[in-house]
Each structure stands twice: as structure tokens, then as C-alpha cells.
Amino acid sequence: MKKLNLTIVIPTRNRLKLLTKTLTHLKKNNFFFREIIIVDSSDKEKKRKLNELKLNFDIKIINCTPGISKQRNEGLRNVNKNSKYVMFLDDDIIFEKNSITKMYNFLKLNPKCAGVGFNLMIKNINKYVERIKKYKLIKYLGIYDNKNGKVTPSGWQTKAINLKKNEYVDWLPTQAVIYSYQKIKQKKFDTNYGSYSYLEDLDFSYNLKNKGLIINSQAKYSSDNDVKRNPFFFGLKEIVNRYYFVKKFNLSKFNFLIGCLFLIIKHLILFFSFKPIYLIRIIGNFAGLIKIAT
């Protein structure tokens, strides 16, 4: 199998065990890439241990200050200029058997796509909340849509997960995604989304929706670790970052505010479903609304 001219960029911070597991899987599928760039923002002691991975893996390590957008930009700056593809990959990904081979074959048959995403498989989904999202009124108000991977007038996006068939989408998450290097080499991830960079992948990919974004349903993966977020801070960012996205792409501020109301109602439902942490997130949501109003 001819090696694919692809560079993998993996941002990481203090997650050596998860990263090692991901690299071990990639090593078994080395036909898929030419180079792996690790962009590390770990603490000093973890950084030393991470450098020891060079003994077992053929990787390039670049040090960077914390921030997912900054780290991905740093990785993009160091991509081999002769690369055909760039893959952004989180450090906690579990690919299903033959998933990488299936993506390899897909890319060979579909070389003109701007971006191709792997298919995220999630088992635990709140069915009640998902049912509400599919109400016709929700779509009419521009809050949500029953199509997968859609960006609505409110600025909220629909998920594209557990897909049964390949689907073209408006946006792609950066957990496991491949872009044509020629289509993105002049682009950067917007660092205005903050250090955690919530919605940075939505922003980056939405610009490319008319150039062909698709999810390969057969190339499946899951995530090995849930990101632990401060519920108040994340609740605030849910509003502030979303508003920034709405303004940047000239979407509807009116639909955005309706979307905020729906978001708070959704969190209330989860709170009354014996998940008390969502009360703190709701407080963060209100703090975000106050912030964008001042």
C-alpha cells in the first residue's frame, strides 16, 4: 500500500498516557501518513517525559504556549510544504478496526474534497433532549435543524454522529479530520475563541462548506476521555463564543437569542434529570448574556 502524503498534527497538554495510546495505533498504520507533529503545551515535568516518546515513535515535537487554536496553528506552520493532506487529531482518539484503511481508500477515490471527517460514534445520548431538537418549531425558529452537520441561522450547529451513510456537512469537528493542504495552507484557527478554543473548529471549517466537506461513515472512531471543564466558565463561553461566531459570519442575532433561551431550557431539563452541575452551567450562561450585553 503506497504511503499517503499526509501530515498529522496533534495538540496535547499533560496527557501522556492517552497520547501514547493514540501514537501506538498510528504506528501500526504508518502507511497512512508521512509525518506526525506533536504540538505540546505540557508542564515542565510532563514535557520531559513526552520527549522520551521519540525513542519509540517517529515524531516531531514542537513546544507551544497553551491554547488549542494556537497549537493547531503552530502545527500548521510546520507542515511539510509538499504535503497533500493535513490531519488534525486529538490525543485521545480510539479508531475502530480498519477505520484508517477505510479512510485511506476514501481519499484515493475522492481527492477533490476540501475536508473529510471520521465518523464519531457516541453511545450515551440524552434521547429526550434530542427529541426536542427535532421539533418543527425549533427548526422554524432557526435554532436547530434535523439535518446532520448543519449550521443554523442562530449560529448553533447540529451534530453529525453515528452516521449510517456518507454525508456532506456545513462544518467538521477537529477531533479527527483531514483537509486538503492546498485548501487550508493560508488559513488559521481564530485565537479569539480563547485558550480552550470552544467552537474554533466550527469557525475554521464553516469557511470551507462550499468547497466540499464530508464525513466518511465507514471510518469510525470514539473518544477515550471526556474533557473536564469548569461548568461556570464553560457556560459563559457557550454564550460569548457563540455570539462571536454569529457576528463574524453575519448570522441572525435574533435567532441567536432564541437559541440562548433554548440552551438554558435544555440545561434546566438536564438539571432536573438529577444532574446538579447544570445549575452552575446555567449561571454561566446568564453571565455570558450579561457580558455580551455590556
Secondary structure as the mmCIF struct_conf table of DSSP 4:
data_model
#
loop_
_struct_conf.conf_type_id
_struct_conf.id
_struct_conf.beg_label_comp_id
_struct_conf.beg_label_asym_id
_struct_conf.beg_label_seq_id
_struct_conf.end_label_comp_id
_struct_conf.end_label_asym_id
_struct_conf.end_label_seq_id
HELX_LH_PP_P HELX_LH_PP_P1 LYS A 2 LEU A 4
STRN STRN1 LEU A 6 THR A 12
BEND BEND1 ARG A 13 ASN A 14
HELX_RH_AL_P HELX_RH_AL_P1 LEU A 16 LYS A 27
TURN_TY1_P TURN_TY1_P1 LYS A 28 ASN A 29
HELX_RH_3T_P HELX_RH_3T_P1 ASN A 30 PHE A 32
BEND BEND2 ARG A 34 ARG A 34
STRN STRN2 GLU A 35 ASP A 40
HELX_RH_AL_P HELX_RH_AL_P2 LYS A 44 ASN A 51
HELX_RH_3T_P HELX_RH_3T_P2 GLU A 52 LEU A 55
TURN_TY1_P TURN_TY1_P2 ASN A 56 ASN A 56
BEND BEND3 PHE A 57 PHE A 57
STRN STRN3 LYS A 60 ASN A 63
BEND BEND4 PRO A 66 PRO A 66
HELX_RH_AL_P HELX_RH_AL_P3 ILE A 68 ARG A 77
TURN_TY1_P TURN_TY1_P3 ASN A 78 ASN A 78
BEND BEND5 VAL A 79 VAL A 79
TURN_TY1_P TURN_TY1_P4 LYS A 81 ASN A 82
BEND BEND6 LYS A 84 LYS A 84
STRN STRN4 TYR A 85 LEU A 89
TURN_TY1_P TURN_TY1_P5 ASP A 91 ASP A 92
STRN STRN5 ILE A 93 PHE A 95
HELX_LH_PP_P HELX_LH_PP_P2 GLU A 96 GLU A 96
TURN_TY1_P TURN_TY1_P6 LYS A 97 ASN A 98
HELX_RH_AL_P HELX_RH_AL_P4 SER A 99 LEU A 109
TURN_TY1_P TURN_TY1_P7 PRO A 111 LYS A 112
BEND BEND7 ALA A 114 ALA A 114
STRN STRN6 GLY A 115 LEU A 120
HELX_RH_AL_P HELX_RH_AL_P5 LYS A 127 LYS A 133
TURN_TY1_P TURN_TY1_P8 LYS A 134 LYS A 134
HELX_RH_AL_P HELX_RH_AL_P6 LYS A 136 TYR A 140
TURN_TY1_P TURN_TY1_P9 LEU A 141 GLY A 142
BEND BEND8 ILE A 143 ILE A 143
BEND BEND9 ASN A 146 LYS A 147
TURN_TY1_P TURN_TY1_P10 ASN A 148 GLY A 149
HELX_LH_PP_P HELX_LH_PP_P3 LYS A 150 LYS A 150
STRN STRN7 VAL A 151 VAL A 151
HELX_LH_PP_P HELX_LH_PP_P4 THR A 152 THR A 152
TURN_TY1_P TURN_TY1_P11 PRO A 153 SER A 154
BEND BEND10 GLY A 155 GLY A 155
STRN STRN8 GLN A 157 GLN A 157
STRN STRN9 ILE A 161 ILE A 161
BEND BEND11 ASN A 162 ASN A 162
BEND BEND12 LYS A 164 LYS A 165
STRN STRN10 GLU A 167 TYR A 168
BEND BEND13 ASP A 170 ASP A 170
BEND BEND14 THR A 174 GLN A 175
STRN STRN11 ALA A 176 SER A 180
HELX_RH_AL_P HELX_RH_AL_P7 TYR A 181 ILE A 184
TURN_TY1_P TURN_TY1_P12 LYS A 185 GLN A 186
HELX_RH_3T_P HELX_RH_3T_P3 THR A 191 TYR A 193
TURN_TY1_P TURN_TY1_P13 GLY A 194 LEU A 199
HELX_RH_AL_P HELX_RH_AL_P8 GLU A 200 TYR A 206
TURN_TY1_P TURN_TY1_P14 ASN A 207 LEU A 208
HELX_RH_3T_P HELX_RH_3T_P4 LYS A 209 LYS A 211
TURN_TY1_P TURN_TY1_P15 GLY A 212 GLY A 212
STRN STRN12 LEU A 213 SER A 223
BEND BEND15 ASP A 224 ASP A 224
HELX_RH_AL_P HELX_RH_AL_P9 PRO A 231 LYS A 248
TURN_TY1_P TURN_TY1_P16 PHE A 249 ASN A 250
HELX_RH_AL_P HELX_RH_AL_P10 LYS A 253 PHE A 271
TURN_TY1_P TURN_TY1_P17 PHE A 272 PHE A 274
TURN_TY1_P TURN_TY1_P18 PRO A 276 PRO A 276
HELX_RH_AL_P HELX_RH_AL_P11 ILE A 277 ALA A 293
#
